[in-house]
Amino acid sequence: MPTRLHFPHVSHWWLYWEERFPSVIKGRLHQLWPDAKLCLEGLSVGLQTHRDELQIIDLNLLKSLVDFHNIHSIQVAIKYEHPVAMRWLKNVLVGSLNLRILHLALPRTRDGKVDWLADGHGTDDLCVQPGECLSPLTELVFETRKPLENDRLAIPSSFFDFTQIRRLELRGFNLDKFLLPLTSQLLRLQGLTILYSNKLLEERGNVLETFVSSIRGVRTLRIIISVRLPPISTFFVFARTLNTLELRFARQAYDSYTFSRGI
């Protein structure tokens, strides 16, 4: 079995997604080891297929993860093609009350890359309703996509609780609408990475500069964009905390992605 389940007060990784999560393991963790941390990696959600049996397997898998309080981290690639699967993914995230690390990625190619300019993903969103919000995260990696119809976001920033966030990485398109609500929250981040923000972000009232100027405590800062880098004065606010600063233009329209375990 491609899993690692060992002692109760350490982290357990689960990478097997061919069927429902075993209810016996879920029950044992809940009853005997409620403090154990379960880390889900390699999950893929939202792919539309004409094979009914595969669609049923995907939905049953998501249903088996709802209200699973041992879940500590999730790394999932989202295809945005199947509306029912998208809603069940939201239920999994909302029901994971101890979720602290979340990576929401776009599908990768065989060599581990995503082509940002050829967005062939579906148009279904996560069906986030007003007032719905996750438990406080300490780490979020979110790959945004091109705007949907009516310029709506597939996943709005209001869905995330940033009060305890320490590492934030944003990649892709439509970052201006995602970042704008965060400029008034005075976040305290240890690490911030923004990659491949498109020209739109840099032309709407300097949203990126406003956001960067509003955060505190940053030790590692990486900004890799396509058109105009913020002036160096933007980063003077981090003079006492900053250890690493990377500013550069994007070299290509795609980039590799690594899931770093910040347990």
SVG drawing of the C-alpha trace seen along z (x, -y; Angstrom):
<svg xmlns="http://www.w3.org/2000/svg" viewBox="-24 -54 43 56">
<polyline fill="none" stroke="black" stroke-width="0.4" points="0.0,0.0 1.6,-3.3 1.1,-5.0 3.1,-5.8 1.2,-5.3 3.2,-5.0 3.2,-6.7 0.2,-8.8 1.9,-12.1 3.7,-12.5 2.6,-13.2 1.2,-10.5 1.2,-10.8 -1.5,-9.4 -1.0,-9.2 -3.3,-6.4 -6.4,-7.7 -7.8,-4.7 -10.8,-4.3 -12.4,-5.7 -10.3,-6.5 -10.5,-3.5 -13.1,-4.1 -11.3,-1.8 -8.2,-4.1 -10.3,-7.2 -12.1,-5.8 -8.9,-4.6 -7.2,-8.0 -10.3,-9.8 -10.8,-7.5 -7.2,-6.6 -5.0,-9.3 -7.0,-12.5 -3.8,-14.6 -2.2,-12.7 -1.6,-14.8 -2.7,-13.4 -1.1,-14.9 -2.9,-14.3 -0.7,-14.6 -1.2,-13.9 -5.0,-14.4 -6.6,-15.4 -10.1,-16.8 -12.6,-18.2 -11.8,-16.2 -14.9,-15.6 -14.9,-12.1 -17.4,-10.1 -16.5,-7.0 -19.2,-6.9 -17.3,-4.4 -14.3,-6.8 -16.6,-9.7 -18.3,-7.7 -14.9,-6.7 -13.8,-10.4 -17.0,-11.5 -16.9,-8.7 -13.3,-9.5 -14.2,-13.1 -17.2,-12.1 -15.0,-9.8 -12.7,-12.8 -15.5,-15.1 -15.3,-16.0 -12.0,-14.3 -10.4,-16.3 -7.0,-14.6 -6.3,-16.3 -3.4,-18.7 -2.3,-19.4 -3.7,-18.9 -2.1,-19.2 -4.6,-19.0 -4.6,-19.7 -7.9,-21.1 -9.2,-20.8 -12.4,-22.9 -14.5,-20.7 -16.9,-18.8 -19.3,-21.0 -20.3,-18.2 -16.7,-17.3 -15.9,-20.9 -18.6,-21.3 -17.5,-18.1 -13.9,-19.4 -15.2,-22.5 -17.0,-20.4 -13.8,-18.5 -11.9,-21.7 -14.5,-23.4 -14.9,-20.2 -11.2,-19.8 -11.2,-21.9 -7.4,-21.3 -6.3,-22.0 -3.2,-24.3 -1.3,-23.8 -3.2,-24.0 -1.8,-23.8 -4.3,-24.4 -2.6,-23.8 -3.4,-23.5 -2.8,-20.2 0.8,-19.5 2.3,-18.0 4.4,-14.9 7.5,-17.0 5.9,-18.7 5.0,-22.0 1.9,-24.0 1.4,-26.2 -0.1,-29.4 -0.9,-30.8 -2.9,-27.7 -5.6,-27.6 -7.8,-24.7 -9.3,-24.1 -13.1,-24.0 -15.2,-26.9 -16.7,-25.6 -15.8,-27.4 -15.7,-26.1 -19.3,-27.3 -18.1,-29.4 -21.1,-31.1 -21.0,-34.4 -19.7,-33.8 -18.0,-30.5 -14.4,-30.4 -11.7,-27.8 -10.1,-27.3 -7.0,-29.5 -4.1,-28.4 -0.4,-28.8 0.6,-28.1 -1.2,-28.6 0.0,-28.0 -2.7,-29.0 -2.4,-28.9 -5.0,-31.2 -6.3,-30.9 -7.7,-33.2 -10.8,-35.1 -14.1,-33.2 -17.3,-34.7 -18.3,-38.0 -14.7,-38.4 -15.6,-36.2 -13.0,-34.3 -13.0,-30.5 -12.0,-30.7 -12.3,-34.2 -9.7,-35.3 -12.6,-35.6 -12.6,-31.8 -9.3,-31.8 -8.6,-32.8 -5.3,-34.7 -5.0,-35.6 -2.4,-33.0 -0.8,-32.7 3.0,-32.6 3.8,-31.4 1.9,-32.6 2.6,-31.7 0.4,-33.0 0.9,-32.0 -0.9,-32.7 -3.6,-35.1 -6.2,-37.5 -4.2,-38.2 -5.4,-41.8 -8.9,-40.8 -7.4,-38.2 -4.9,-40.6 -7.0,-43.7 -9.1,-42.6 -5.8,-41.6 -4.3,-45.0 -6.3,-46.1 -5.6,-43.0 -2.0,-43.9 -0.7,-40.3 2.4,-39.1 4.2,-36.7 7.5,-35.0 7.6,-34.1 5.8,-35.6 6.1,-34.4 4.3,-35.9 4.9,-34.4 3.7,-35.2 1.3,-37.9 0.0,-39.2 0.0,-42.8 -3.5,-43.4 -2.2,-43.3 0.4,-45.9 -2.0,-48.4 -4.8,-48.5 -3.7,-51.1 -0.4,-49.4 -2.3,-46.6 0.9,-44.6 2.9,-47.5 0.0,-48.3 -0.2,-44.7 3.5,-44.3 3.7,-47.6 0.8,-46.4 2.5,-43.2 5.0,-42.9 7.7,-40.5 8.7,-39.1 12.0,-37.1 11.9,-35.6 10.3,-37.6 10.2,-36.4 8.4,-38.4 8.7,-37.1 6.5,-38.9 6.2,-39.7 6.1,-43.4 7.1,-45.9 8.9,-45.2 7.9,-47.3 10.5,-50.0 13.0,-48.9 11.7,-51.5 8.6,-49.3 10.7,-46.8 12.2,-49.2 9.5,-48.3 11.2,-44.9 14.6,-46.3 14.8,-44.7 13.4,-41.3 14.3,-40.5 16.9,-37.7 16.2,-36.8 14.9,-39.0 14.4,-37.8 13.1,-40.2 13.2,-39.3 11.2,-39.1 9.5,-35.8 11.8,-33.8 9.0,-31.7 5.2,-31.1 5.5,-28.0 7.3,-26.9 7.9,-23.7 6.2,-23.3 7.3,-21.6 5.2,-20.7 7.4,-21.6 6.3,-20.0 6.2,-22.8 4.9,-20.6"/>
</svg>
